[in-house]
Amino acid sequence: MHSHPPAGDLQSVDEYLAEISAAITPLAPRELSLADAEGARAAADITAGYALPPFDNSAMDGFAVLAADLAGASTERPVTLPVTGEVPAGDTREHRLEPGHCLRIMTGAPLPAGADAVVPVELTESGDGQVTFRAPVEPGGSVRLTGSDVRPGDLLLTAGTRIGPVELGLLAAAGHATVPARPRPRVAVIATGNELAEPGTPLARGQIWESNSTMLAAAARADGADAYRPAAVPDDKAKVLAMIEAELGHADLLITSGGVSMGGEHDVVKAALLEFGEVRFRKIAMQPGMPQGFGLLGGGRTPILTLPGNPVSAYISYLLFGRAALNALQGGPAARLEPTRIALAGPVRSPGGKRSFLRGVLSAGRTSVSPLTGQASHQLATLAKADALIIVPEEVTAMTAGELADVLFLHV
């Protein structure tokens, strides 16, 4: 491991993360329907008002019995009981089992009064109006008892929980039609540059197909946002400013890519946002992704992140800072990196004074990581191959195979 002192004129990644988390005001919570709550965060502890299941019911298709009636059942001495009825799932009638009888019952059907167990159909032999049992059954066998999953007053979700498919299912099962939550943030991802063309359209000389907004909007949606991408804006200060002002009315977070380098007449995002006076552009001690900007715009204090234009720089910047902004909007704790420490399968190099995020591929057991060839900030194909980012600290310029490194997994 080779060391190098950090550069003094750069802001650290950790300081920048803390700044974003502290500056953003969480979205106001409101009562959301379950249809609108996916990706939102619970704004309060949610408790159960009812038991789950709400009644004793059968866990299997089979026969409801009184366990005492089968106490002596065996292969040599089977017990045969008459079938006196059927209880389907959803049946609202009152059923009663008399001793010495059984009732056919379906999965989820209410256990009839007088029964204390269910024998699965595959363990029986059915005849003409009767069923033969060749083994005893314990009381409670194949029965889901009232409240065995959730009891009234039990905590279903804690405040701050991201509401995903399972959480929605639990809320619905517990009878909640709505949930108090901080909604999914609305995110506008704006790409800028004269060279950008919409994918699928012909390219003129010097043009490239615009990919950053597609990639970043998809990443934000995967993180629980309602993200969209307006049409790319050319390098025109007035048009960039007009687009930003238009999106302020209906976005909770603005993300731009491109136009924020440290100088040059085509840094139109930087030039346009200087009109607001509330966006600070800075250099972050990281590679890729050094040029960054952050501020709060308009009367609504809408946060904006200005990311670099190179696709790998933009994506890694989003992973670090875009996620932090979304987390803050939904009332989450202050963002911080939580890497996993595993062994390097090959050597890496890094510029002194910057924290590097290098693309790598994990071993099958995630016990080591191999750095990929092709670490330039424009090499999106290498990013697509990667499933991890190797973090090289600011003070380190080289690491060798076998050394332990902090690693961020790109896929859960």
ROMAR-418178 format. One record per residue (C-alpha): x, y, z; residue number from 1; residue in three letters. Coordinates in steps of 0.5 Angstrom, whole numbers, plus 500, padded with zeros to 3 digits. Layout:
% residues N
GULUM  X  Y  Z  nr  rest
GULUM  X  Y  Z  NUM  ALA .
...
This chain:
% residues 412
GULUM  X  Y  Z  nr  rest
GULUM  500  500  500  1  MET .
GULUM  503  507  498  2  HIS .
GULUM  501  513  501  3  SER .
GULUM  500  520  499  4  HIS .
GULUM  497  526  503  5  PRO .
GULUM  490  529  501  6  PRO .
GULUM  489  535  497  7  ALA .
GULUM  487  541  501  8  GLY .
GULUM  483  544  496  9  ASP .
GULUM  478  539  495  10  LEU .
GULUM  472  537  499  11  GLN .
GULUM  471  530  502  12  SER .
GULUM  466  525  500  13  VAL .
GULUM  464  525  507  14  ASP .
GULUM  463  532  508  15  GLU .
GULUM  459  533  502  16  TYR .
GULUM  454  527  504  17  LEU .
GULUM  453  531  511  18  ALA .
GULUM  452  537  507  19  GLU .
GULUM  447  534  503  20  ILE .
GULUM  443  530  509  21  SER .
GULUM  443  537  513  22  ALA .
GULUM  440  542  508  23  ALA .
GULUM  434  538  505  24  ILE .
GULUM  428  538  509  25  THR .
GULUM  424  532  508  26  PRO .
GULUM  417  531  505  27  LEU .
GULUM  411  532  509  28  ALA .
GULUM  408  526  510  29  PRO .
GULUM  401  525  508  30  ARG .
GULUM  396  519  508  31  GLU .
GULUM  397  515  502  32  LEU .
GULUM  393  509  499  33  SER .
GULUM  396  503  498  34  LEU .
GULUM  397  504  491  35  ALA .
GULUM  401  510  492  36  ASP .
GULUM  405  508  497  37  ALA .
GULUM  410  503  494  38  GLU .
GULUM  417  506  495  39  GLY .
GULUM  414  511  500  40  ALA .
GULUM  417  511  507  41  ARG .
GULUM  412  510  513  42  ALA .
GULUM  412  516  517  43  ALA .
GULUM  409  513  523  44  ALA .
GULUM  409  506  527  45  ASP .
GULUM  404  502  524  46  ILE .
GULUM  400  497  529  47  THR .
GULUM  395  492  528  48  ALA .
GULUM  388  493  529  49  GLY .
GULUM  386  486  528  50  TYR .
GULUM  389  479  529  51  ALA .
GULUM  392  475  523  52  LEU .
GULUM  389  470  522  53  PRO .
GULUM  382  473  524  54  PRO .
GULUM  380  466  526  55  PHE .
GULUM  382  459  527  56  ASP .
GULUM  383  456  520  57  ASN .
GULUM  385  450  516  58  SER .
GULUM  392  450  513  59  ALA .
GULUM  391  444  509  60  MET .
GULUM  386  441  504  61  ASP .
GULUM  383  436  508  62  GLY .
GULUM  378  434  514  63  PHE .
GULUM  377  437  520  64  ALA .
GULUM  377  432  526  65  VAL .
GULUM  376  432  534  66  LEU .
GULUM  383  429  535  67  ALA .
GULUM  381  425  541  68  ALA .
GULUM  377  421  535  69  ASP .
GULUM  383  419  532  70  LEU .
GULUM  387  417  538  71  ALA .
GULUM  388  410  537  72  GLY .
GULUM  389  410  529  73  ALA .
GULUM  394  406  526  74  SER .
GULUM  396  402  520  75  THR .
GULUM  393  396  523  76  GLU .
GULUM  387  399  526  77  ARG .
GULUM  385  405  522  78  PRO .
GULUM  379  409  524  79  VAL .
GULUM  374  411  519  80  THR .
GULUM  369  417  520  81  LEU .
GULUM  363  419  516  82  PRO .
GULUM  363  425  513  83  VAL .
GULUM  358  430  515  84  THR .
GULUM  359  436  511  85  GLY .
GULUM  364  441  507  86  GLU .
GULUM  367  448  509  87  VAL .
GULUM  370  451  503  88  PRO .
GULUM  374  458  504  89  ALA .
GULUM  370  464  505  90  GLY .
GULUM  364  460  508  91  ASP .
GULUM  360  465  513  92  THR .
GULUM  356  459  515  93  ARG .
GULUM  356  457  522  94  GLU .
GULUM  359  449  522  95  HIS .
GULUM  359  444  528  96  ARG .
GULUM  363  438  528  97  LEU .
GULUM  360  432  532  98  GLU .
GULUM  364  427  536  99  PRO .
GULUM  365  421  532  100  GLY .
GULUM  365  425  525  101  HIS .
GULUM  369  429  520  102  CYS .
GULUM  368  435  516  103  LEU .
GULUM  371  436  509  104  ARG .
GULUM  375  443  509  105  ILE .
GULUM  379  447  505  106  MET .
GULUM  385  451  506  107  THR .
GULUM  383  458  509  108  GLY .
GULUM  376  455  511  109  ALA .
GULUM  374  457  518  110  PRO .
GULUM  375  451  523  111  LEU .
GULUM  368  449  525  112  PRO .
GULUM  366  449  532  113  ALA .
GULUM  368  442  536  114  GLY .
GULUM  374  441  531  115  ALA .
GULUM  381  442  534  116  ASP .
GULUM  385  439  528  117  ALA .
GULUM  385  438  521  118  VAL .
GULUM  388  432  517  119  VAL .
GULUM  391  433  510  120  PRO .
GULUM  387  429  505  121  VAL .
GULUM  393  426  502  122  GLU .
GULUM  394  422  509  123  LEU .
GULUM  387  419  508  124  THR .
GULUM  383  414  504  125  GLU .
GULUM  376  417  502  126  SER .
GULUM  370  412  501  127  GLY .
GULUM  363  413  500  128  ASP .
GULUM  361  418  505  129  GLY .
GULUM  367  416  509  130  GLN .
GULUM  374  417  511  131  VAL .
GULUM  379  412  513  132  THR .
GULUM  385  415  518  133  PHE .
GULUM  391  411  519  134  ARG .
GULUM  395  415  524  135  ALA .
GULUM  393  420  530  136  PRO .
GULUM  393  427  530  137  VAL .
GULUM  395  432  535  138  GLU .
GULUM  390  438  537  139  PRO .
GULUM  392  444  533  140  GLY .
GULUM  395  440  527  141  GLY .
GULUM  394  443  521  142  SER .
GULUM  391  449  524  143  VAL .
GULUM  392  456  523  144  ARG .
GULUM  390  459  530  145  LEU .
GULUM  387  466  531  146  THR .
GULUM  393  471  532  147  GLY .
GULUM  399  466  530  148  SER .
GULUM  402  471  525  149  ASP .
GULUM  400  478  528  150  VAL .
GULUM  396  480  535  151  ARG .
GULUM  392  486  535  152  PRO .
GULUM  397  492  537  153  GLY .
GULUM  403  488  534  154  ASP .
GULUM  408  493  531  155  LEU .
GULUM  407  492  523  156  LEU .
GULUM  412  497  521  157  LEU .
GULUM  416  502  524  158  THR .
GULUM  417  509  522  159  ALA .
GULUM  422  510  516  160  GLY .
GULUM  421  503  513  161  THR .
GULUM  421  503  506  162  ARG .
GULUM  414  500  504  163  ILE .
GULUM  416  495  498  164  GLY .
GULUM  412  489  496  165  PRO .
GULUM  412  485  503  166  VAL .
GULUM  410  491  507  167  GLU .
GULUM  404  493  502  168  LEU .
GULUM  402  486  503  169  GLY .
GULUM  402  486  510  170  LEU .
GULUM  398  492  511  171  LEU .
GULUM  393  490  506  172  ALA .
GULUM  392  483  510  173  ALA .
GULUM  392  487  516  174  ALA .
GULUM  386  491  513  175  GLY .
GULUM  390  498  512  176  HIS .
GULUM  387  501  506  177  ALA .
GULUM  392  507  507  178  THR .
GULUM  398  509  511  179  VAL .
GULUM  401  515  513  180  PRO .
GULUM  408  516  509  181  ALA .
GULUM  413  521  506  182  ARG .
GULUM  411  520  499  183  PRO .
GULUM  416  518  493  184  ARG .
GULUM  420  524  491  185  PRO .
GULUM  419  526  484  186  ARG .
GULUM  425  527  481  187  VAL .
GULUM  427  531  474  188  ALA .
GULUM  433  528  471  189  VAL .
GULUM  436  533  466  190  ILE .
GULUM  441  532  461  191  ALA .
GULUM  445  538  457  192  THR .
GULUM  449  538  451  193  GLY .
GULUM  449  540  444  194  ASN .
GULUM  452  533  442  195  GLU .
GULUM  446  529  445  196  LEU .
GULUM  441  526  441  197  ALA .
GULUM  435  522  443  198  GLU .
GULUM  437  514  442  199  PRO .
GULUM  434  511  436  200  GLY .
GULUM  435  518  432  201  THR .
GULUM  440  519  427  202  PRO .
GULUM  447  522  429  203  LEU .
GULUM  450  528  426  204  ALA .
GULUM  457  528  426  205  ARG .
GULUM  460  530  433  206  GLY .
GULUM  453  527  436  207  GLN .
GULUM  452  522  441  208  ILE .
GULUM  446  518  444  209  TRP .
GULUM  444  521  450  210  GLU .
GULUM  444  516  456  211  SER .
GULUM  445  519  462  212  ASN .
GULUM  438  521  464  213  SER .
GULUM  435  514  462  214  THR .
GULUM  440  511  467  215  MET .
GULUM  440  516  472  216  LEU .
GULUM  432  516  472  217  ALA .
GULUM  432  509  472  218  ALA .
GULUM  437  509  478  219  ALA .
GULUM  432  513  482  220  ALA .
GULUM  426  509  480  221  ARG .
GULUM  429  503  483  222  ALA .
GULUM  431  507  489  223  ASP .
GULUM  423  509  490  224  GLY .
GULUM  423  515  487  225  ALA .
GULUM  418  517  481  226  ASP .
GULUM  423  519  476  227  ALA .
GULUM  422  522  469  228  TYR .
GULUM  427  525  464  229  ARG .
GULUM  425  531  460  230  PRO .
GULUM  428  532  453  231  ALA .
GULUM  436  534  453  232  ALA .
GULUM  437  541  453  233  VAL .
GULUM  443  544  448  234  PRO .
GULUM  448  548  451  235  ASP .
GULUM  444  555  451  236  ASP .
GULUM  444  558  458  237  LYS .
GULUM  437  561  457  238  ALA .
GULUM  434  554  455  239  LYS .
GULUM  437  551  461  240  VAL .
GULUM  435  556  466  241  LEU .
GULUM  428  556  463  242  ALA .
GULUM  428  548  463  243  MET .
GULUM  430  548  471  244  ILE .
GULUM  425  553  472  245  GLU .
GULUM  419  549  469  246  ALA .
GULUM  421  543  473  247  GLU .
GULUM  421  547  480  248  LEU .
GULUM  414  547  480  249  GLY .
GULUM  413  539  480  250  HIS .
GULUM  419  536  482  251  ALA .
GULUM  422  535  489  252  ASP .
GULUM  429  534  487  253  LEU .
GULUM  433  536  480  254  LEU .
GULUM  439  532  478  255  ILE .
GULUM  443  535  472  256  THR .
GULUM  448  532  468  257  SER .
GULUM  454  535  464  258  GLY .
GULUM  456  543  464  259  GLY .
GULUM  459  543  471  260  VAL .
GULUM  466  543  469  261  SER .
GULUM  471  547  473  262  MET .
GULUM  471  553  467  263  GLY .
GULUM  470  553  460  264  GLY .
GULUM  464  557  456  265  GLU .
GULUM  460  551  455  266  HIS .
GULUM  459  550  462  267  ASP .
GULUM  452  552  461  268  VAL .
GULUM  449  549  468  269  VAL .
GULUM  454  552  472  270  LYS .
GULUM  453  559  468  271  ALA .
GULUM  445  558  469  272  ALA .
GULUM  445  556  476  273  LEU .
GULUM  449  562  478  274  LEU .
GULUM  443  566  477  275  GLU .
GULUM  440  563  483  276  PHE .
GULUM  446  565  487  277  GLY .
GULUM  444  559  492  278  GLU .
GULUM  448  553  488  279  VAL .
GULUM  455  552  490  280  ARG .
GULUM  460  549  485  281  PHE .
GULUM  465  545  488  282  ARG .
GULUM  471  540  487  283  LYS .
GULUM  470  533  491  284  ILE .
GULUM  476  529  493  285  ALA .
GULUM  474  523  489  286  MET .
GULUM  475  520  482  287  GLN .
GULUM  471  519  478  288  PRO .
GULUM  466  525  479  289  GLY .
GULUM  470  531  482  290  MET .
GULUM  466  537  479  291  PRO .
GULUM  459  537  483  292  GLN .
GULUM  454  542  485  293  GLY .
GULUM  449  542  490  294  PHE .
GULUM  444  548  492  295  GLY .
GULUM  436  549  494  296  LEU .
GULUM  432  553  489  297  LEU .
GULUM  426  557  489  298  GLY .
GULUM  421  559  494  299  GLY .
GULUM  420  551  495  300  GLY .
GULUM  427  550  497  301  ARG .
GULUM  428  545  492  302  THR .
GULUM  434  541  492  303  PRO .
GULUM  438  540  486  304  ILE .
GULUM  445  536  484  305  LEU .
GULUM  449  538  478  306  THR .
GULUM  453  531  476  307  LEU .
GULUM  458  531  471  308  PRO .
GULUM  457  529  464  309  GLY .
GULUM  461  523  463  310  ASN .
GULUM  457  517  464  311  PRO .
GULUM  461  513  470  312  VAL .
GULUM  462  519  473  313  SER .
GULUM  455  521  473  314  ALA .
GULUM  452  514  476  315  TYR .
GULUM  457  514  481  316  ILE .
GULUM  456  521  483  317  SER .
GULUM  448  519  483  318  TYR .
GULUM  450  513  488  319  LEU .
GULUM  453  517  493  320  LEU .
GULUM  449  523  493  321  PHE .
GULUM  443  522  489  322  GLY .
GULUM  441  517  494  323  ARG .
GULUM  443  521  500  324  ALA .
GULUM  438  526  497  325  ALA .
GULUM  433  522  496  326  LEU .
GULUM  434  519  503  327  ASN .
GULUM  434  526  506  328  ALA .
GULUM  427  527  502  329  LEU .
GULUM  424  521  506  330  GLN .
GULUM  426  523  513  331  GLY .
GULUM  432  518  513  332  GLY .
GULUM  438  518  517  333  PRO .
GULUM  444  522  515  334  ALA .
GULUM  447  518  509  335  ALA .
GULUM  454  515  510  336  ARG .
GULUM  457  510  506  337  LEU .
GULUM  457  503  509  338  GLU .
GULUM  462  498  505  339  PRO .
GULUM  464  491  506  340  THR .
GULUM  471  489  507  341  ARG .
GULUM  474  484  502  342  ILE .
GULUM  480  482  499  343  ALA .
GULUM  483  484  493  344  LEU .
GULUM  484  479  487  345  ALA .
GULUM  489  484  483  346  GLY .
GULUM  493  490  484  347  PRO .
GULUM  490  497  484  348  VAL .
GULUM  492  504  483  349  ARG .
GULUM  489  511  485  350  SER .
GULUM  491  518  484  351  PRO .
GULUM  494  521  491  352  GLY .
GULUM  489  526  495  353  GLY .
GULUM  482  523  492  354  LYS .
GULUM  478  517  494  355  ARG .
GULUM  477  513  488  356  SER .
GULUM  471  508  486  357  PHE .
GULUM  474  503  481  358  LEU .
GULUM  469  498  478  359  ARG .
GULUM  470  491  480  360  GLY .
GULUM  467  484  479  361  VAL .
GULUM  466  480  486  362  LEU .
GULUM  468  472  486  363  SER .
GULUM  462  467  487  364  ALA .
GULUM  462  468  494  365  GLY .
GULUM  463  475  495  366  ARG .
GULUM  470  474  499  367  THR .
GULUM  474  477  494  368  SER .
GULUM  474  482  488  369  VAL .
GULUM  477  483  482  370  SER .
GULUM  479  490  479  371  PRO .
GULUM  476  491  471  372  LEU .
GULUM  481  493  466  373  THR .
GULUM  478  500  463  374  GLY .
GULUM  477  505  469  375  GLN .
GULUM  476  511  465  376  ALA .
GULUM  470  515  466  377  SER .
GULUM  467  514  459  378  HIS .
GULUM  467  507  459  379  GLN .
GULUM  460  505  461  380  LEU .
GULUM  461  498  458  381  ALA .
GULUM  466  496  464  382  THR .
GULUM  461  499  469  383  LEU .
GULUM  455  494  466  384  ALA .
GULUM  460  489  467  385  LYS .
GULUM  461  491  474  386  ALA .
GULUM  458  489  481  387  ASP .
GULUM  462  492  486  388  ALA .
GULUM  466  499  487  389  LEU .
GULUM  473  498  490  390  ILE .
GULUM  474  504  494  391  ILE .
GULUM  481  506  495  392  VAL .
GULUM  482  512  500  393  PRO .
GULUM  485  519  499  394  GLU .
GULUM  491  517  502  395  GLU .
GULUM  493  511  498  396  VAL .
GULUM  496  511  491  397  THR .
GULUM  496  503  490  398  ALA .
GULUM  494  497  493  399  MET .
GULUM  496  490  492  400  THR .
GULUM  493  483  491  401  ALA .
GULUM  491  480  498  402  GLY .
GULUM  490  487  501  403  GLU .
GULUM  483  488  504  404  LEU .
GULUM  479  493  501  405  ALA .
GULUM  472  497  502  406  ASP .
GULUM  467  495  497  407  VAL .
GULUM  460  497  495  408  LEU .
GULUM  456  492  492  409  PHE .
GULUM  452  495  486  410  LEU .
GULUM  447  489  486  411  HIS .
GULUM  444  487  493  412  VAL .
